[in-house]
Amino acid sequence: MTTTAELLADDPLWLILLKVVAIFVFLVVMTLLSIWGERRVLGKMQHRPGPNRAGPFGLLQSLADGLKLAFKEDIRPVLADKWVYFLAPVVAATPAMVSFSVIPVGPEVTIFGERTALQLVDLPVGLLVVLACASVGVYGIVLAGWSSGSPYPLLGSLRSAAQVISYEIAMGLSFVAVIMYAGTLSTSGIVEAQQHGWFFLLLPFSFAVYVISMVGETNRAPFDLPEAESELVGGFHTEYSSLKFALFFLAEYINMVTVSALATTLFLGGWRAPWPLSLVGDGVLNTGWWPVLWFLGKTLAFLFFFVWLRGTLPRLRYDQFMNLGWKVLVPCSLLWIIAVTVIRALRNDGTVTTQQFLIGGAVVIAVLLVATFLIPDRRPEKDTDDVPLAGSGYPIPPLDLKVPETPPRRTPVRTGAAGEVESAEGEEAPHGNV
């Protein structure tokens, strides 16, 4: 049987170029539709109509916004580093597109008489390529903040760097259990391994960690700290305008599509039809072009999840965000990997049945949930009343501050016939009080 990698190796040059163009067009169209869908869904959540002017149902609103940005003046700050400032949006957008090249969209099909797979390249280390591209993408954000020559973009870029370091580790750990069960780092191999059961059901904790990490990786609410408007004006892209600003938006939404497609590939069976549709006609819905429909449906479900989070949850504080990554996700992921390793080893020896495996997994998840959310924090509360004030702090008014009494009302004066100033009662007033 021909593997996906061998099938892709025989692709002619024109077919490879066709796939590259198709991926680019798909990501751009998905970006335009995602922006439109997000604004429409948020409008419904907030009892607003949303975009409804440009095109039918407002479908062309995103395209109109892009054209508007293209014709705006391209402003560059005086203190900006010219070349780095120009290349930073490109560095941010390019890795997001490269990551999608290893995602299998469908099975083997025939395109103009050529038998091929709906995937640009099938690498034996496909997951590592995705992690590497996600790490490279943050360089564009860091360089954008540094090259702008402004404090707010610099703070936003530093936040983004810390955010990616924190959640890249948790995302990588969520891949480990998937790799154990699939036995490969190839994305097409992981889809084949889910033929008899999605990893979403077998590895629910890994799925939860990945979903949280992908929201942090894409700088989306409630983890949109690098571009917090209430704190950093516009974040790392404060000083950008015109097409450079549009490139950052393009990179953000392409990242959303890529991580959603990767979640579909790793945990929801990829392009395979959901049960019970997968049983219809001996799996006929898993052949031909039908799987593209299932893949798009699962990806759109994750994109709706992004919008739902933005419309319901407030932004976390920076310390809460870091604590979630380093004190909850990373330790719990390590414990989960140890438990999965032990259970996997016992299953390979034949000493654990499937029922015992599911019970053991449920117990491990329950213990992790109790340890994470239900055990109260036993740290003693600090008594802030006894904390001495810093010498360079702001002056504090005394606690016995009293409002001054109302000053006495001045008596009106008038000028007498002899030119002397007199009070209203007829008494002579001193000339200095006139």
C-alpha positions in Angstrom: 0.0 0.0 0.0 1.4 3.4 -1.0 1.9 5.8 1.9 0.9 9.5 1.9 4.6 10.5 1.8 5.3 8.3 -1.2 2.2 9.6 -3.0 3.1 13.2 -2.4 6.7 12.5 -3.6 5.4 11.7 -7.1 3.5 15.0 -7.5 4.4 17.0 -10.6 5.6 20.6 -10.2 2.3 22.1 -11.6 0.3 20.1 -8.9 2.6 21.3 -6.1 2.2 24.9 -7.3 -1.5 24.4 -7.5 -1.6 23.2 -3.9 0.5 26.2 -2.7 -1.9 28.6 -4.4 -4.9 26.7 -3.1 -3.6 26.9 0.5 -2.9 30.6 0.2 -6.4 31.4 -1.2 -8.1 29.1 1.4 -6.3 30.9 4.3 -7.1 34.4 3.0 -10.8 33.5 2.3 -11.1 31.9 5.7 -9.6 35.0 7.3 -12.2 37.2 5.5 -15.1 35.0 6.5 -13.8 34.6 10.1 -13.7 38.3 10.6 -17.2 38.7 9.1 -18.5 35.7 11.2 -16.9 37.1 14.4 -18.5 40.5 14.0 -21.9 39.0 13.2 -21.8 36.5 16.1 -20.7 39.2 18.5 -23.4 41.5 17.2 -26.0 38.8 18.0 -24.6 38.3 21.4 -24.7 42.0 22.1 -28.1 42.6 20.5 -26.6 44.4 17.5 -27.1 43.7 13.8 -23.3 43.5 13.0 -22.0 44.2 9.5 -24.9 44.2 7.0 -24.1 46.8 4.3 -21.3 45.6 2.1 -22.6 42.8 0.0 -25.3 40.2 0.9 -25.6 39.8 4.7 -22.4 42.0 4.9 -20.2 39.3 3.5 -18.0 41.8 1.7 -17.4 43.9 4.7 -14.0 42.4 5.5 -12.9 42.9 1.9 -14.0 46.5 2.0 -12.1 47.0 5.2 -9.0 45.5 3.6 -9.3 47.9 0.6 -9.8 50.8 3.0 -6.5 49.9 4.8 -4.7 49.5 1.5 -5.5 53.1 0.4 -4.7 54.6 3.8 -1.5 56.6 4.3 1.5 54.5 5.4 2.9 56.3 8.4 6.3 55.4 9.9 7.4 56.8 13.2 10.5 59.0 13.2 12.4 56.8 15.8 11.5 53.5 14.1 14.1 51.2 12.6 13.1 51.3 8.9 13.9 47.8 7.7 12.9 45.9 10.8 9.7 47.9 11.1 8.9 47.0 7.5 9.8 43.3 7.7 8.1 42.5 11.1 4.6 42.0 9.7 5.9 39.7 7.0 7.8 37.7 9.6 4.6 37.4 11.7 2.4 36.3 8.8 4.7 33.8 6.9 5.1 31.1 9.6 1.4 30.8 10.0 1.0 29.9 6.4 3.9 27.5 6.4 2.4 25.6 9.4 -0.7 24.8 7.4 1.3 22.9 4.7 1.6 19.8 6.9 -2.2 19.6 7.7 -4.0 16.9 5.8 -7.3 18.2 4.5 -8.6 15.0 3.0 -7.6 11.5 1.7 -6.3 10.5 -1.7 -8.1 12.1 -4.6 -7.7 12.6 -8.3 -6.9 16.1 -9.6 -6.8 16.4 -13.4 -5.8 12.8 -13.8 -3.1 12.8 -11.1 -3.6 10.7 -8.0 -2.5 12.7 -4.9 -3.3 13.5 -1.3 -5.0 16.7 -0.1 -1.9 17.8 1.7 1.1 19.8 0.6 3.8 17.8 2.4 3.8 14.9 4.8 6.9 15.2 7.0 7.9 12.5 9.5 8.3 15.3 12.1 5.3 17.3 11.1 4.3 18.3 14.7 7.8 19.6 15.4 7.5 21.8 12.3 4.2 23.3 13.6 5.9 24.1 17.0 8.9 25.6 15.3 6.7 27.8 13.1 4.7 29.0 16.1 7.9 30.0 17.8 9.2 31.8 14.8 6.0 33.8 14.4 6.5 35.5 17.7 9.7 37.1 16.4 7.6 39.3 14.1 5.7 40.6 17.1 8.8 41.2 19.2 10.6 42.9 16.3 7.5 45.0 15.6 7.4 46.3 19.2 11.1 46.9 19.4 11.4 48.7 16.0 8.5 51.0 16.6 10.5 53.2 19.0 7.6 53.6 21.3 7.1 52.2 24.9 3.7 50.7 24.5 4.5 48.5 21.5 7.7 47.4 23.3 5.7 46.4 26.4 3.2 44.5 24.2 6.0 42.6 22.4 7.7 41.6 25.7 4.3 40.3 26.9 3.9 38.3 23.7 7.4 36.7 24.1 6.7 35.6 27.7 3.3 34.4 26.7 4.6 32.2 23.9 7.3 30.7 26.0 4.8 29.8 28.7 2.2 28.3 26.5 4.4 26.7 23.9 5.6 24.3 26.6 2.1 23.4 27.6 1.2 22.9 23.9 4.2 20.7 23.3 3.3 18.5 26.4 -0.2 18.1 25.1 1.3 16.6 21.9 3.2 13.9 23.9 0.3 11.7 24.8 -1.0 11.9 21.2 2.4 10.8 19.9 2.4 7.9 22.3 -0.9 6.6 21.0 -0.3 7.4 17.3 3.3 6.2 17.3 4.3 8.9 14.8 4.9 12.6 14.5 3.4 12.7 11.0 0.0 14.4 10.9 -1.4 12.0 8.3 -0.3 9.1 10.5 -2.1 10.6 13.4 -5.3 10.8 11.4 -4.9 7.2 10.4 -4.4 6.2 14.0 -7.8 7.7 14.9 -9.7 5.4 12.5 -11.3 3.5 15.3 -11.6 6.2 17.9 -10.8 9.9 18.2 -8.1 11.0 20.6 -10.5 13.6 22.0 -12.2 10.7 23.8 -9.1 8.8 24.8 -7.0 11.8 25.9 -9.5 14.4 27.1 -7.0 16.2 29.4 -4.5 16.6 26.5 -7.3 18.0 24.4 -8.2 20.5 27.2 -4.6 21.7 27.6 -4.2 22.1 23.9 -7.4 24.2 23.6 -6.3 26.5 26.4 -2.8 26.8 24.9 -4.0 27.5 21.4 -6.0 30.5 22.7 -2.9 31.8 24.5 -0.7 31.2 21.4 -3.0 33.2 19.2 -3.2 36.2 21.6 -7.0 36.0 21.6 -9.4 37.0 24.4 -9.2 36.3 27.3 -5.5 36.0 26.7 -5.0 39.1 24.5 -2.5 40.7 26.8 0.0 41.8 24.1 -2.6 44.1 22.6 -4.7 45.1 25.6 -6.3 48.3 24.5 -7.1 49.5 28.1 -3.4 49.1 29.1 -1.2 49.4 26.0 -3.3 51.5 23.6 -3.0 49.0 20.7 -0.2 46.8 21.9 2.6 45.8 19.6 1.0 47.2 16.5 0.1 50.7 17.9 2.4 52.5 15.5 1.4 50.5 12.4 -1.0 51.6 9.7 -2.1 50.7 6.2 -1.2 47.3 4.8 1.3 46.6 7.5 -1.5 46.8 10.1 -3.6 44.5 7.8 -0.8 42.0 7.7 -0.9 41.6 11.5 -4.6 41.0 11.4 -4.1 38.5 8.6 -1.4 36.7 10.7 -3.7 36.6 13.7 -6.6 35.0 11.9 -4.4 32.6 9.9 -3.0 31.5 13.2 -6.5 30.9 14.4 -7.4 28.8 11.3 -4.1 26.8 11.6 -4.4 25.9 15.3 -8.1 25.0 14.7 -7.1 22.7 11.8 -4.4 21.2 14.0 -6.8 20.6 16.8 -9.1 18.8 14.3 -6.2 16.7 13.1 -4.9 15.7 16.5 -8.0 15.1 18.5 -11.2 15.0 16.2 -10.1 12.5 13.7 -9.0 15.0 11.1 -10.9 14.7 7.8 -12.8 11.6 9.0 -16.6 11.7 9.2 -18.1 11.7 12.7 -19.9 8.7 14.0 -22.4 7.4 12.9 -21.8 9.0 9.4 -18.5 7.1 9.2 -20.6 3.8 9.1 -22.7 4.8 6.1 -22.0 2.7 3.1 -18.9 1.0 4.5 -17.1 4.3 5.0 -18.1 5.9 1.6 -18.3 9.3 3.3 -14.5 9.0 4.2 -13.5 8.8 0.5 -13.3 11.3 -2.3 -14.1 15.0 -1.6 -16.6 14.4 1.2 -13.9 14.5 3.9 -13.1 18.1 3.0 -16.6 19.0 4.3 -16.1 17.2 7.6 -12.7 18.9 8.0 -14.2 22.4 7.4 -17.1 21.7 9.8 -14.8 20.8 12.6 -12.4 23.7 11.9 -15.3 26.2 11.9 -16.5 24.8 15.2 -13.2 25.8 16.8 -13.3 29.2 15.2 -16.7 29.7 16.7 -15.2 28.7 20.1 -12.7 31.6 19.7 -15.5 34.1 19.1 -17.6 32.7 22.0 -14.7 33.2 24.4 -14.2 36.8 23.2 -17.9 37.6 23.8 -18.2 36.0 27.2 -14.9 36.2 29.2 -13.0 39.2 30.5 -9.3 39.7 30.0 -7.1 38.0 32.6 -4.5 39.9 34.6 -0.9 39.2 33.6 -0.1 37.5 36.8 -3.2 35.3 36.6 -2.2 34.4 33.0 1.3 33.4 34.0 0.1 31.4 37.0 -2.3 29.4 34.8 0.5 28.5 32.4 3.3 27.7 34.8 1.5 26.5 38.0 -1.5 24.7 36.5 -1.0 23.6 32.8 2.6 22.6 32.9 2.6 20.5 36.2 -0.7 18.9 35.4 0.5 18.0 31.9 3.6 16.3 33.3 1.4 14.3 35.7 -0.9 13.4 32.9 1.9 12.2 30.7 3.3 10.0 33.5 -0.2 8.5 34.0 -0.7 7.9 30.3 2.8 6.3 30.0 2.1 3.9 32.9 -1.3 2.9 31.5 0.0 2.5 28.0 2.8 0.3 29.2 0.4 -1.9 31.2 -1.9 -2.2 28.1 0.9 -3.3 25.9 1.7 -6.1 28.4 -1.9 -7.2 28.3 -2.5 -6.7 32.1 -5.0 -3.9 31.7 -8.3 -4.2 29.8 -10.0 -1.3 28.0 -12.6 -0.9 30.8 -9.9 -0.7 33.4 -8.0 1.8 31.2 -11.0 4.1 31.0 -11.7 3.9 34.7 -8.0 4.7 35.5 -8.1 7.6 33.1 -11.3 9.0 34.8 -9.6 8.7 38.2 -6.5 10.5 37.0 -8.6 13.3 35.5 -10.6 13.6 38.8 -7.5 13.8 40.9 -6.0 16.5 38.6 -9.2 18.5 38.8 -9.4 18.3 42.5 -5.7 19.2 42.9 -6.1 22.2 40.5 -9.4 23.8 41.4 -11.0 22.4 44.5 -8.1 22.4 47.1 -8.2 25.9 48.7 -5.1 28.1 48.7 -3.6 27.8 52.2 -1.2 30.7 52.0 -1.7 33.2 54.8 -3.2 36.5 53.8 -0.9 39.4 54.1 -1.9 42.2 56.5 -1.6 45.3 54.4 -2.3 47.6 57.4 1.2 47.0 58.9 3.1 47.3 55.6 5.3 50.5 55.8 5.0 53.0 53.0 7.9 53.5 50.7 9.9 56.7 51.2 9.3 57.7 47.6 5.6 57.1 47.6 2.9 59.6 47.0 2.0 61.8 50.0 -1.1 60.6 51.8 -3.4 63.2 53.5 -3.9 62.9 57.2 -6.9 60.8 58.4 -8.2 63.6 60.5 -8.6 65.9 57.5 -11.5 68.3 58.0 -13.3 70.4 55.5 -12.7 74.1 56.2 -15.6 76.1 57.4 -17.4 78.4 55.1 -15.8 81.9 55.2 -17.9 84.7 56.6 -20.0 86.6 54.1 -18.6 90.0 53.3 -20.8 93.1 54.1 -21.6 95.2 51.0 -20.1 98.7 51.1 -21.3 102.1 49.7 -19.7 105.4 49.1 -21.0 108.4 51.1 -21.7 111.9 49.9 -18.3 113.1 51.2 -16.5 110.4 49.1 -15.8 108.3 52.2 -16.4 104.6 52.0 -19.0 103.4 54.5 -20.4 100.0 55.4 -24.1 99.0 54.9 -24.8 99.9 58.6 -23.4 103.4 58.0 -20.1 102.9 59.8 -16.9 104.0 58.2 -14.9 101.3 56.6 -11.1 101.3 56.3 -9.9 102.4 52.8 -7.8 99.3 52.5 -10.8 97.0 52.3 -12.4 98.7 49.3 
